[in-house]
Amino acid sequence: MSDLLENIILKGLGTIDLTKERVEELIEDMVEDDELTRQQGEEVLERWREKLHDKEESTREDLDEFFEEKIEEMGLARGRQIEELEEELEEIRKNLASLRSEMDDLQQSE
């Protein structure tokens, strides 16, 4: 992963941590100021966490899609494609060795 991309991701995660702390502080302040009951505060915090989790999943899917597109645009092979090519190459090598052996046998019989 490029340093730039890694820094962007790390900064995003840091922002999420700061936001999480700030949301928890705000809810706690509202509970202390009797603007919310403890139960309401916990419910609000749980809904916020669920939304954050959903957004995280959505972001992960978007990133996966983005990188898949970039890999395809760049013409880079994926791991499974490389494995398939290696298997095909091995099969071709076996066939070539077999053909060479048959040619040697034919030449010797002449």
Number of C-alpha atoms within 10 A of each C-alpha: 6 6 8 9 10 11 12 11 12 12 12 12 12 12 12 13 12 12 12 16 11 12 16 17 12 13 20 19 14 16 17 12 10 10 13 16 15 15 10 14 19 16 12 16 17 12 12 15 14 12 12 14 12 12 12 12 12 12 12 12 12 12 12 12 12 12 12 14 12 12 13 12 9 9 9 12 12 11 9 9 11 12 12 11 13 12 12 12 12 12 12 12 12 12 12 12 12 12 12 12 12 12 12 11 11 10 9 8 7 5
